[in-house]
Amino acid sequence: MSINNISRLLRDGHIVASEDSLVQAKRLEYLFKKNNINYKMFHNASDAYNSLLENKPSMVISDVIMPGMNGFEFCKKIKENNNLKEIPVMLLTALQDPDDIIKGLQSGADNFVTKPYEEYEILDRISHLLENRELATEVADNSEIKLIFRGAEYHITSSKRQIIDLLISVYETATKRNDELTDIKAQLERSNNELKQANSDLESFSRSVSHDLRSPLSVILGFASAMLDNPDSSISGDEKEFLGYIKDSAEEMSQLIKDLLAFSQSGTTELNRESVNLSKLARDIIENLMVRYPETTPEFSVQDDLVANADPNLIRVALDNLLGNAVKYSSKSQHPVIKFFMEESFGSVVFCIEDNGDGFDSDNAEGLYKPFVRYHGDEYTGTGVGLSTVKRIIERHGGSVWAESKKGEGAKFFFTLG
Protein backbone atom coordinates (compact mmCIF):
# COMPACT_ATOMS: atom_id res chain seq x y z
CA MET A 1 0.00 0.00 0.00
CA SER A 2 1.31 3.45 -0.85
CA ILE A 3 0.10 6.87 0.28
CA ASN A 4 0.20 7.99 -3.38
CA ASN A 5 -2.33 5.26 -4.14
CA ILE A 6 -4.75 6.61 -1.51
CA SER A 7 -4.32 10.16 -2.86
CA ARG A 8 -5.05 8.90 -6.38
CA LEU A 9 -8.14 7.00 -5.25
CA LEU A 10 -9.47 9.90 -3.19
CA ARG A 11 -8.79 12.51 -5.89
CA ASP A 12 -10.49 15.62 -4.52
CA GLY A 13 -12.64 13.59 -2.15
CA HIS A 14 -12.43 13.39 1.61
CA ILE A 15 -13.04 10.98 4.47
CA VAL A 16 -15.58 11.58 7.21
CA ALA A 17 -14.60 10.19 10.60
CA SER A 18 -16.82 9.90 13.68
CA GLU A 19 -15.06 9.26 17.01
CA ASP A 20 -16.28 10.42 20.44
CA SER A 21 -13.01 9.66 22.24
CA LEU A 22 -10.81 12.76 22.19
CA VAL A 23 -7.63 10.67 22.31
CA GLN A 24 -8.70 8.40 19.45
CA ALA A 25 -10.00 11.36 17.42
CA LYS A 26 -6.64 13.14 17.77
CA ARG A 27 -4.89 9.95 16.74
CA LEU A 28 -6.96 9.70 13.56
CA GLU A 29 -6.46 13.40 12.81
CA TYR A 30 -2.70 12.97 13.16
CA LEU A 31 -2.82 9.98 10.80
CA PHE A 32 -4.81 11.92 8.18
CA LYS A 33 -2.62 15.02 8.40
CA LYS A 34 0.62 13.07 8.26
CA ASN A 35 -0.50 11.31 5.08
CA ASN A 36 -2.11 14.36 3.44
CA ILE A 37 -5.60 12.83 3.50
CA ASN A 38 -8.51 15.26 3.33
CA TYR A 39 -10.91 14.62 6.20
CA LYS A 40 -13.71 15.92 8.37
CA MET A 41 -13.79 14.86 12.02
CA PHE A 42 -16.95 14.68 14.13
CA HIS A 43 -17.49 13.65 17.73
CA ASN A 44 -20.94 12.13 17.22
CA ALA A 45 -22.72 10.22 14.46
CA SER A 46 -25.59 12.70 14.05
CA ASP A 47 -23.31 15.57 13.05
CA ALA A 48 -21.31 13.25 10.84
CA TYR A 49 -24.47 12.08 9.02
CA ASN A 50 -25.63 15.66 8.43
CA SER A 51 -22.27 16.42 6.82
CA LEU A 52 -22.77 13.48 4.41
CA LEU A 53 -26.00 15.04 3.21
CA GLU A 54 -24.27 18.35 2.53
CA ASN A 55 -21.07 17.04 0.96
CA LYS A 56 -20.83 13.38 -0.03
CA PRO A 57 -17.45 11.89 1.05
CA SER A 58 -15.40 9.11 -0.52
CA MET A 59 -15.48 7.05 2.64
CA VAL A 60 -16.74 6.94 6.25
CA ILE A 61 -14.82 5.74 9.32
CA SER A 62 -16.82 5.41 12.53
CA ASP A 63 -16.33 4.16 16.05
CA VAL A 64 -18.96 1.61 17.10
CA ILE A 65 -19.56 2.67 20.69
CA MET A 66 -20.72 6.29 20.79
CA PRO A 67 -23.37 8.20 22.74
CA GLY A 68 -26.65 8.72 20.92
CA MET A 69 -26.46 7.02 17.54
CA ASN A 70 -23.91 4.18 17.68
CA GLY A 71 -21.71 3.06 14.81
CA PHE A 72 -24.00 0.23 13.66
CA GLU A 73 -27.01 2.57 13.54
CA PHE A 74 -24.96 5.21 11.74
CA CYS A 75 -23.82 2.70 9.14
CA LYS A 76 -27.34 1.34 8.63
CA LYS A 77 -28.70 4.84 8.14
CA ILE A 78 -26.09 5.48 5.44
CA LYS A 79 -26.85 2.22 3.62
CA GLU A 80 -30.60 2.90 3.69
CA ASN A 81 -30.12 6.23 1.89
CA ASN A 82 -30.08 5.65 -1.89
CA ASN A 83 -27.80 8.63 -2.42
CA LEU A 84 -25.25 7.49 0.20
CA LYS A 85 -25.38 3.70 0.22
CA GLU A 86 -22.37 3.26 -2.10
CA ILE A 87 -20.07 5.04 0.34
CA PRO A 88 -17.72 2.47 1.94
CA VAL A 89 -18.06 2.36 5.73
CA MET A 90 -15.30 1.18 8.02
CA LEU A 91 -16.15 0.48 11.66
CA LEU A 92 -13.68 0.74 14.52
CA THR A 93 -14.48 -1.77 17.25
CA ALA A 94 -13.02 -3.92 20.00
CA LEU A 95 -14.68 -6.95 18.33
CA GLN A 96 -14.96 -8.81 21.61
CA ASP A 97 -18.21 -10.57 20.79
CA PRO A 98 -19.34 -12.53 17.68
CA ASP A 99 -22.55 -10.49 17.86
CA ASP A 100 -20.51 -7.53 16.60
CA ILE A 101 -19.84 -9.32 13.32
CA ILE A 102 -23.54 -10.11 12.83
CA LYS A 103 -24.51 -6.53 13.69
CA GLY A 104 -21.87 -5.28 11.27
CA LEU A 105 -23.28 -7.44 8.47
CA GLN A 106 -26.81 -6.37 9.35
CA SER A 107 -25.89 -2.70 9.23
CA GLY A 108 -24.17 -3.11 5.85
CA ALA A 109 -20.63 -2.28 7.03
CA ASP A 110 -17.86 -2.81 4.50
CA ASN A 111 -14.96 -3.40 6.88
CA PHE A 112 -13.84 -3.70 10.48
CA VAL A 113 -10.65 -2.44 12.09
CA THR A 114 -10.07 -3.72 15.59
CA LYS A 115 -8.83 -1.51 18.40
CA PRO A 116 -6.05 -1.09 19.29
CA TYR A 117 -4.82 -0.71 15.74
CA GLU A 118 -1.60 0.25 14.01
CA GLU A 119 -1.45 3.10 11.48
CA TYR A 120 -0.64 0.76 8.62
CA GLU A 121 -3.83 -1.23 9.30
CA ILE A 122 -6.03 1.84 8.84
CA LEU A 123 -4.16 2.91 5.70
CA ASP A 124 -4.30 -0.61 4.21
CA ARG A 125 -8.07 -0.82 4.78
CA ILE A 126 -8.67 2.68 3.36
CA SER A 127 -6.76 1.77 0.22
CA HIS A 128 -8.54 -1.58 -0.02
CA LEU A 129 -12.05 -0.12 0.31
CA LEU A 130 -11.39 2.68 -2.15
CA GLU A 131 -10.03 0.21 -4.71
CA ASN A 132 -13.01 -2.09 -4.24
CA ARG A 133 -15.36 0.86 -4.75
CA GLU A 134 -13.84 1.43 -8.17
CA LEU A 135 -13.96 -2.28 -9.05
CA ALA A 136 -17.51 -2.88 -7.83
CA THR A 137 -19.58 -3.70 -10.90
CA GLU A 138 -21.97 -6.19 -9.39
CA VAL A 139 -25.69 -5.89 -9.93
CA ALA A 140 -27.47 -4.75 -6.79
CA ASP A 141 -28.73 -7.75 -4.86
CA ASN A 142 -31.49 -6.78 -2.45
CA SER A 143 -32.30 -10.32 -1.39
CA GLU A 144 -32.53 -10.72 2.36
CA ILE A 145 -30.75 -13.34 4.42
CA LYS A 146 -32.42 -14.39 7.66
CA LEU A 147 -30.03 -15.56 10.35
CA ILE A 148 -30.78 -16.84 13.85
CA PHE A 149 -27.85 -16.46 16.22
CA ARG A 150 -27.96 -16.89 20.00
CA GLY A 151 -31.73 -16.93 19.93
CA ALA A 152 -32.06 -13.63 18.04
CA GLU A 153 -33.17 -13.22 14.42
CA TYR A 154 -31.13 -10.98 12.13
CA HIS A 155 -32.02 -9.71 8.64
CA ILE A 156 -28.98 -9.13 6.42
CA THR A 157 -29.16 -7.36 3.06
CA SER A 158 -25.42 -6.77 2.52
CA SER A 159 -24.07 -7.67 -0.91
CA LYS A 160 -21.87 -10.70 -1.46
CA ARG A 161 -18.84 -8.43 -1.86
CA GLN A 162 -19.58 -6.68 1.44
CA ILE A 163 -20.04 -9.97 3.28
CA ILE A 164 -16.82 -11.46 1.89
CA ASP A 165 -14.92 -8.24 2.52
CA LEU A 166 -16.15 -7.98 6.08
CA LEU A 167 -15.37 -11.60 6.90
CA ILE A 168 -11.89 -11.30 5.39
CA SER A 169 -11.19 -8.24 7.53
CA VAL A 170 -12.33 -10.19 10.61
CA TYR A 171 -10.14 -13.13 9.59
CA GLU A 172 -7.13 -10.83 9.12
CA THR A 173 -7.71 -9.40 12.59
CA ALA A 174 -8.00 -12.88 14.11
CA THR A 175 -4.78 -13.95 12.37
CA LYS A 176 -2.97 -10.85 13.61
CA ARG A 177 -4.17 -11.42 17.17
CA ASN A 178 -3.18 -15.09 16.97
CA ASP A 179 0.34 -14.11 15.84
CA GLU A 180 0.55 -11.64 18.73
CA LEU A 181 -0.59 -14.32 21.20
CA THR A 182 1.97 -16.76 19.77
CA ASP A 183 4.72 -14.17 20.31
CA ILE A 184 3.47 -13.47 23.84
CA LYS A 185 3.41 -17.21 24.60
CA ALA A 186 7.02 -17.54 23.40
CA GLN A 187 8.03 -14.54 25.53
CA LEU A 188 6.29 -16.01 28.57
CA GLU A 189 8.07 -19.35 28.05
CA ARG A 190 11.42 -17.55 27.86
CA SER A 191 10.58 -15.51 30.97
CA ASN A 192 9.48 -18.66 32.78
CA ASN A 193 12.74 -20.41 31.95
CA GLU A 194 14.71 -17.35 33.09
CA LEU A 195 12.65 -17.25 36.30
CA LYS A 196 13.36 -20.93 36.97
CA GLN A 197 17.07 -20.28 36.53
CA ALA A 198 16.88 -17.22 38.78
CA ASN A 199 15.08 -19.24 41.47
CA SER A 200 17.69 -21.98 41.19
CA ASP A 201 20.47 -19.40 41.55
CA LEU A 202 18.65 -17.86 44.52
CA GLU A 203 18.39 -21.25 46.25
CA SER A 204 22.10 -21.83 45.70
CA PHE A 205 22.83 -18.38 47.07
CA SER A 206 20.61 -18.99 50.10
CA ARG A 207 22.42 -22.24 50.89
CA SER A 208 25.75 -20.48 50.52
CA VAL A 209 24.66 -17.59 52.75
CA SER A 210 23.22 -19.95 55.33
CA HIS A 211 26.41 -21.97 55.60
CA ASP A 212 29.34 -19.80 54.49
CA LEU A 213 28.32 -16.63 56.33
CA ARG A 214 26.52 -17.90 59.41
CA SER A 215 29.21 -20.40 60.35
CA PRO A 216 32.03 -17.85 60.87
CA LEU A 217 29.58 -15.50 62.59
CA SER A 218 28.71 -18.26 65.04
CA VAL A 219 32.42 -18.64 65.82
CA ILE A 220 32.80 -14.87 66.39
CA LEU A 221 29.74 -14.78 68.63
CA GLY A 222 30.85 -17.84 70.57
CA PHE A 223 34.37 -16.60 71.34
CA ALA A 224 33.20 -13.05 72.08
CA SER A 225 30.59 -14.36 74.53
CA ALA A 226 33.06 -16.76 76.13
CA MET A 227 35.56 -13.97 76.75
CA LEU A 228 32.91 -11.58 78.08
CA ASP A 229 31.35 -14.21 80.36
CA ASN A 230 34.65 -15.60 81.68
CA PRO A 231 34.99 -14.43 85.31
CA ASP A 232 38.75 -15.18 85.27
CA SER A 233 39.40 -13.06 82.18
CA SER A 234 42.22 -10.50 82.54
CA ILE A 235 41.06 -8.22 79.71
CA SER A 236 40.67 -4.51 80.47
CA GLY A 237 37.43 -2.55 80.61
CA ASP A 238 38.09 -0.98 77.19
CA GLU A 239 38.74 -4.40 75.69
CA LYS A 240 35.46 -5.69 77.16
CA GLU A 241 33.67 -2.73 75.60
CA PHE A 242 35.26 -3.50 72.22
CA LEU A 243 34.25 -7.16 72.53
CA GLY A 244 30.72 -6.01 73.33
CA TYR A 245 30.64 -4.02 70.07
CA ILE A 246 31.94 -7.06 68.18
CA LYS A 247 29.28 -9.30 69.74
CA ASP A 248 26.45 -6.82 69.06
CA SER A 249 27.55 -6.32 65.44
CA ALA A 250 27.82 -10.07 64.87
CA GLU A 251 24.33 -10.58 66.33
CA GLU A 252 22.98 -7.82 64.09
CA MET A 253 24.64 -9.41 61.06
CA SER A 254 23.27 -12.83 62.01
CA GLN A 255 19.76 -11.39 62.28
CA LEU A 256 20.11 -9.67 58.91
CA ILE A 257 21.16 -12.96 57.29
CA LYS A 258 18.23 -14.72 58.95
CA ASP A 259 15.80 -12.04 57.70
CA LEU A 260 17.20 -12.10 54.16
CA LEU A 261 16.89 -15.88 54.02
CA ALA A 262 13.31 -15.68 55.27
CA PHE A 263 12.56 -12.97 52.67
CA SER A 264 14.02 -14.97 49.76
CA GLN A 265 12.39 -18.23 50.83
CA SER A 266 8.98 -16.56 51.34
CA GLY A 267 8.70 -16.10 47.58
CA THR A 268 10.04 -19.48 46.43
CA THR A 269 8.98 -22.01 49.06
CA GLU A 270 6.15 -24.24 47.87
CA LEU A 271 2.82 -23.31 49.46
CA ASN A 272 1.26 -26.21 51.39
CA ARG A 273 -1.98 -24.99 52.91
CA GLU A 274 -3.83 -26.64 55.74
CA SER A 275 -6.05 -25.66 58.65
CA VAL A 276 -3.87 -23.72 61.11
CA ASN A 277 -4.86 -22.67 64.63
CA LEU A 278 -3.49 -19.12 64.60
CA SER A 279 -4.34 -18.59 68.28
CA LYS A 280 -2.10 -21.48 69.37
CA LEU A 281 0.59 -20.47 66.91
CA ALA A 282 0.56 -16.88 68.21
CA ARG A 283 0.90 -18.04 71.84
CA ASP A 284 3.89 -20.25 70.90
CA ILE A 285 5.52 -17.27 69.14
CA ILE A 286 4.86 -15.02 72.15
CA GLU A 287 6.70 -17.44 74.46
CA ASN A 288 9.76 -17.27 72.21
CA LEU A 289 9.49 -13.48 71.94
CA MET A 290 9.62 -13.12 75.71
CA VAL A 291 12.96 -14.96 75.69
CA ARG A 292 14.25 -12.59 72.98
CA TYR A 293 12.91 -9.46 74.70
CA PRO A 294 13.34 -10.18 78.45
CA GLU A 295 13.42 -6.47 79.32
CA THR A 296 9.73 -5.94 78.46
CA THR A 297 6.60 -7.62 79.84
CA PRO A 298 3.63 -6.62 77.69
CA GLU A 299 0.07 -7.68 78.37
CA PHE A 300 -1.08 -10.04 75.61
CA SER A 301 -4.64 -10.65 74.50
CA VAL A 302 -5.06 -13.44 71.93
CA GLN A 303 -8.57 -14.27 70.74
CA ASP A 304 -9.37 -17.98 71.02
CA ASP A 305 -10.08 -20.28 68.09
CA LEU A 306 -8.60 -18.15 65.31
CA VAL A 307 -8.31 -20.65 62.47
CA ALA A 308 -7.18 -20.11 58.87
CA ASN A 309 -6.29 -22.14 55.82
CA ALA A 310 -2.60 -21.35 55.38
CA ASP A 311 0.90 -22.71 55.02
CA PRO A 312 1.89 -23.32 58.68
CA ASN A 313 5.59 -22.55 58.18
CA LEU A 314 5.12 -19.35 56.20
CA ILE A 315 2.29 -17.99 58.35
CA ARG A 316 4.49 -18.59 61.41
CA VAL A 317 7.16 -16.36 59.84
CA ALA A 318 4.55 -13.65 59.11
CA LEU A 319 3.07 -13.74 62.63
CA ASP A 320 6.54 -13.81 64.20
CA ASN A 321 7.43 -10.59 62.37
CA LEU A 322 4.15 -8.83 63.17
CA LEU A 323 4.07 -9.83 66.82
CA GLY A 324 7.81 -9.17 67.15
CA ASN A 325 7.33 -5.64 65.82
CA ALA A 326 4.43 -5.10 68.24
CA VAL A 327 6.60 -6.18 71.18
CA LYS A 328 9.59 -4.12 70.02
CA TYR A 329 7.76 -0.86 69.27
CA SER A 330 5.61 -0.98 72.42
CA SER A 331 8.54 -1.79 74.73
CA LYS A 332 8.90 1.85 75.78
CA SER A 333 5.25 2.23 76.78
CA GLN A 334 4.46 2.38 80.49
CA HIS A 335 1.98 -0.45 80.18
CA PRO A 336 2.42 -2.18 76.77
CA VAL A 337 -0.65 -4.02 75.50
CA ILE A 338 -0.70 -6.25 72.41
CA LYS A 339 -3.85 -7.78 70.96
CA PHE A 340 -4.40 -10.40 68.26
CA PHE A 341 -7.99 -10.76 67.14
CA MET A 342 -10.30 -11.29 64.18
CA GLU A 343 -13.14 -9.17 62.80
CA GLU A 344 -15.44 -9.33 59.79
CA SER A 345 -15.45 -6.63 57.13
CA PHE A 346 -17.71 -6.74 54.06
CA GLY A 347 -18.13 -10.48 54.49
CA SER A 348 -14.38 -11.19 54.72
CA VAL A 349 -12.36 -12.39 57.71
CA VAL A 350 -9.73 -9.83 58.72
CA PHE A 351 -7.01 -10.59 61.28
CA CYS A 352 -5.50 -7.75 63.31
CA ILE A 353 -2.43 -7.31 65.52
CA GLU A 354 -2.71 -4.13 67.60
CA ASP A 355 -0.23 -2.47 69.96
CA ASN A 356 -0.08 0.77 71.96
CA GLY A 357 3.52 1.54 71.11
CA ASP A 358 5.25 4.43 69.34
CA GLY A 359 3.33 4.00 66.09
CA PHE A 360 4.15 5.91 62.91
CA ASP A 361 2.56 8.32 60.44
CA SER A 362 0.74 5.90 58.13
CA ASP A 363 -0.06 8.72 55.67
CA ASN A 364 3.65 9.07 54.92
CA ALA A 365 4.65 5.41 55.01
CA GLU A 366 4.75 4.58 51.30
CA GLY A 367 7.86 2.42 51.68
CA LEU A 368 6.63 0.53 54.74
CA TYR A 369 6.84 -2.85 52.97
CA LYS A 370 10.03 -2.18 51.03
CA PRO A 371 13.16 -4.05 52.15
CA PHE A 372 15.62 -2.13 54.37
CA VAL A 373 13.24 0.82 54.94
CA ARG A 374 13.21 1.72 58.65
CA TYR A 375 10.99 4.46 60.10
CA HIS A 376 12.48 4.63 63.58
CA GLY A 377 16.16 4.96 62.67
CA ASP A 378 18.58 3.58 65.27
CA GLU A 379 16.10 4.05 68.09
CA TYR A 380 15.11 0.39 67.72
CA THR A 381 17.11 -2.56 66.44
CA GLY A 382 16.05 -4.19 63.18
CA THR A 383 16.92 -4.78 59.54
CA GLY A 384 13.87 -3.38 57.76
CA VAL A 385 13.15 -6.69 56.04
CA GLY A 386 10.41 -8.10 58.28
CA LEU A 387 7.38 -6.33 56.83
CA SER A 388 8.60 -7.02 53.27
CA THR A 389 8.56 -10.71 54.16
CA VAL A 390 5.10 -10.41 55.73
CA LYS A 391 3.69 -8.75 52.60
CA ARG A 392 5.15 -11.37 50.31
CA ILE A 393 3.80 -14.25 52.44
CA ILE A 394 0.31 -12.75 52.74
CA GLU A 395 0.09 -12.01 49.02
CA ARG A 396 1.24 -15.55 48.20
CA HIS A 397 -1.83 -16.68 50.17
CA GLY A 398 -4.01 -14.46 47.97
CA GLY A 399 -4.53 -11.95 50.77
CA SER A 400 -3.66 -8.34 51.59
CA VAL A 401 -1.89 -6.57 54.43
CA TRP A 402 -2.30 -2.93 55.49
CA ALA A 403 -1.70 -0.74 58.52
CA GLU A 404 -3.38 2.05 60.46
CA SER A 405 -1.26 4.13 62.80
CA LYS A 406 -0.54 7.57 64.21
CA LYS A 407 2.72 8.70 65.72
CA GLY A 408 2.65 8.05 69.45
CA GLU A 409 -0.71 6.23 69.33
CA GLY A 410 0.26 2.66 68.52
CA ALA A 411 -0.34 0.67 65.36
CA LYS A 412 -2.77 -1.82 63.90
CA PHE A 413 -1.67 -4.28 61.22
CA PHE A 414 -4.51 -6.00 59.36
CA PHE A 415 -4.22 -8.97 57.01
CA THR A 416 -6.48 -11.31 55.09
CA LEU A 417 -5.78 -14.78 53.72
CA GLY A 418 -7.45 -15.59 50.42
N, C-alpha and C positions, 0 to 999 in steps of 0.2 A: 504494500500500500504506500502511495506517495501523496504528500500534501498537494502537489500539483494536480494529481488526479481528482482530489476533492474539489479544488478550485475550478477545474474544468467542468466537473459534473454540476456544481452549484451555479456556475456562470454568474449572473447578477442576483441569484436567489439568496435566501437566508434561511437560517434554522431558528425555530422557536423552541425555547427550553422553558419548562415549568418545574421549579424546585423550591420548596418552602424552607429548606434548611439553608441558613445563610452561609455556612461553611461549604456545603456541597455546591451551592450556587456560585460562590466565588471560585471554586475549583473549576467548574465548567467554564465560567467567564475567562479564567486564565488560559484554559485549553484553547478556547475559540480565538482569543486575541493572539496567543503565541503562534497559532497556525493560520492567521489571517482569514478566519472564517466569519462571514457576516452572521450576526445573531441578534435575537431579541430575548431578553431574560425576564421571566415573570415569576412571582412568588405564590401564585395560586392559579388553578386551572381555569377559573372563570375569566380572568383577565386575559390569559393566554388564548382562550377560545375566541374572545371578542377580537383579538388582534388578527386571528386567522380570517375572520369575516372581512376585515378591512384590507388586509394585504396577505394574499395566499403565499405561504412559505414553501420551500422545497422539501422540508422535513420537520418533524416534531419529535422532541425528546422530553419525556415527562417522568418524574418520580411517581411511584405508585401510591405511597402513603402520604396524603396531603389533607389538610383540613378542608371542609366543604366538599367539593367535587374531587374524588380520588382519581388516580391515574387510569384505572379501568373504565370508569364512567366518562372521563375526558376522551379517551380513545374511542369508545363506543359512539359518543356524540359526534366525533369527527367522521367516523365511518358511516354514520346514518345520514350525513349531509352529502347530497349528490355532487355538490361543487367541491367538497373537500376530501371525499373518501379515497382518492388516489394518493393522497399525501402519506408517505411512509411514516409510521409511528414506532419509535423505540421507547420501551419502558425500562426504567431503572428500578430494580427491586432486590430485596434480600433473597428471594426465591427459596424460602425455608419450608414451603408447603406445596405439595403437588397441586393443591387447589389453585395456586397462583397461575400455573400453566393453563389449566382449564379456563380460568377467568380471562387470561390473556387471549386465548383462542376465541372465546365468546365475544370479547370486546373488539376483535379484529386486529389486534396488535401485529406488527410485522417483525418485531425483534425484541429480545430481552438482553439487557446487560446487568450482570449481577454485581451488587455492592459487596465489598469494596472492589473497585475496578482500577485497572492501570490505564494510562492515557492511550496507549496503543490499541487497547480493546475498543474504546469509544471511536477512535479514528477508523479502525478496521471496519466496524459495523456501519459507520456513516458512509464510508466508501461503498461497502457492499450493498446497502439499501438504495443508494443513489444509482448505482449501476443496474440493479434489478428493476428499478423504476423505468429506466430507459429500455430494458430488454423485455419488459412485460408486454406481451402481445396476446395473452390469453383472452378468450371470450368470457365475459362476466358470467359467473356461475352463482346463481342466487339460491341454489338448493340448500336446504337446511339439514344439518346433522343433529340428531337428538342423542344425547349422551347422559347416562346415569352414572354418577360417581359419588361414592360415599352417601348414598341415599338421596342425593339431590339431582334434579334433572336440569341439564344445560342444553341450550339451543345455539349451535355454532353455524355461522354463515360465512366464515372466512374462506377465501379461495384456496385451491390446492397449493399454490405457490406460497401463500402466507403461512399455511399450516406447516409445510415442509421447512420453510425458512425459520419459523419460530422453533420448531423441534430441533433443527440443526443448531441454532444458537444455544438452546438449553443443553444439548449434547456437548457442545464445545465448552460450555461453562462447567459441566459435570466432569469432563476430561481434565480441564485445568485444575479444578479442585482436587481431583484424584491424584494428579501429579504432585500438587502441593502437599497433600497428605502423605504420599509416598516419601517425599523429601523429609517431611517432619518426622515420620517413622524412623527413617535412617538416622536422622540427627539424634532422636531419642535413644536409639540403640547405641550410638557412639557415646552419648552422654552417660548412658547406663553402664557401659563397659568402663568408662573413665571413672565413674563413681565407685564401681566395684574395686578398681585398682586403688583409688584413693582410700577407701575403707580398709583395704588390705594393708596399705602402707601405714594407716593410722593405728591399726591393731599392732603392727610390728613396732611402731614408735611407742605405743603405750606399754608394751612388754619391756622394751628397752628402758623407758623412763622408770617403770616400776622396779626393775632390778638394778640397772646400772647407776641410777641416781639415789634411790632410797637406801641402797646397801651402804654406801660410804657415809651417808647422812646418819644412819643408825649408829655407825662406829663413832662419829663425831659426838653425837648426843650421849652415847654410852660413856665414853671416856670423860667428857665434860662433866656429866652428872657424877661419875665416880670420884673425880677430883674435888668437886664442890661438896659432896656428901661425906668425904673422908675426914673423920674427926682428927686423925693424926697427920693431916697434910700440913706441910711447912710453907705453903705458898702465902704471899703477902696479900693484904687487903685489895691492892690495885689489881693483882693477878686474878684474885677471885672475881672482881668486877668484870675484868676482861673475859674470863671464862663464862660469866653469866651472859654477857653479850653474845658470845659464840653459841651458847646453848639456846638462847632465845631466837637467834637468827636461824639456827639449824631447825628448830621447831617450826618457825614460820615457813621456811623452805619446804619442810616435810608436809605441812598443811597445804601449801600451794600445789605441790605435786599431787597430793591426794585429791584436791578439788579439780585439778586439770584432768586427772584420770576419770573422775566421776563425770565431768562435763563431756569428755570425748565418748565415754561408754554409754552415756544417756541417749546418744543419737544413733548408736550402732547396735546396741544389745537387742537381741530378739525379744519382742514383747510377748510374754506368756501371762495372760490375764486369768484371774480366778477371784473367787469371793474373798475379800480381805477385811478383817475386823480392824478398822482404822483406830478405834478407841483403844484396843489392846496394844496395837502397834505404837500409838502415841505414848502410852504409859511406859512401854519398854524404852522408847527413845528418851523420855524424860529422865528415867533412872540413870541412863548413861550421861545425859547432859549435866546432871548434878555432880557427877564425878569430874567432868571437864570444867565445870564452873563452881567450885566449892565455896567461893567467896560470896555467892548470892543464894538466897533461899526464897524464890518466888512462890506465890500461891497459885496452884494449878487447878483448873476446872476443865475436865474432859467429859463431854457428853457421852453417855453410855450407848452402846449398840450402834455406833457409826460403821456402816458396812458399805463397801464399794467393790465393783468389779474392776480390778486393776492388777498390774504386775507387782507382786509383793516386794521384790527387790528394788525396783525403780521407785515405787511410791514411798518406800522407807527412806530412800535418799532425799526425795522431795520434802517429806515431813521433817526429816532430821535438819535440813537447811532452814525450813520455815520456823520450826520450834526453836532451833539454835539461835536464829536471829532474834526471835522474841525474847529469849533469855538474855542474850547479850545486850540488846538495846534497852531493856528495862532494868538492867542491873543497877543503875544509878538512881532508880526511883526509891522513895522511902518505903513504900509497900508495893513491890512489883506483883502484878496479877496477870496471868496468862490464861486465855480461854481457847478451847477448841470445840467447835460446835457446828451444827448443820442447820440450814434454813431452806425454805422453798421460795423460789422466785420465778414467776411466770411458768409454773409447772415443772421447773428444773430443780434438782438438788444442788445446793451450793454449800461447800464447806468453808469454814472461816477460822483463822487463827488470829486472835486479838491480843494485844498487849497495851500496857499503859506507860510505855517507855518514852524515849526522846522523840520518836516519830520523825517525819520529814515533810517537806512541802511537796505534796503529790502533784500539784499543778506544774511544777518545774522539774519533774523527775522522768524526762523522756528516755534517759539512758539507764533506767533502773534495772533492766534485764540484760544489759550489755556486759560482756565479760570485762573484769578489771575496773568497772566504774564503782567508786566508793563515795558515798554522800557525807560520811562523817569523818573523813580524813584519817589522821592517826589517833583520833580520840578513842577508837575501838579497834581491836585487832581484826584482821580479815583479809581476804584476797580479792573480793569483788567478783567471785565466780559462782557463788552459791545460787543466787536468784536466776542467773542464766541457765544453770542446770535445772532448776525447778521449772522454768518456763518450757524448756525443751521436753522434759518428762511429761508435763501436763499436756502439752500439745500433741505429743506422740500418743496419748490416750484419747485424743479427739476432744480435749477440753480447753478451757481458757483460765488464765490467772490474771488478777488485777488487784490493785491496792487502793485503800483510802487512808489518808493520814494528814495530820497537821503538825507542824513543828511544835514539840513540847506537849502534844496531846495523844501520844501513842499511835499505833498503826493497826490496820486490819488488812490481812491478806486473804482474798477469796479465791477459790478455785473450783472448777467443775471437772468431771471426768466423763467423757462422752460414752 
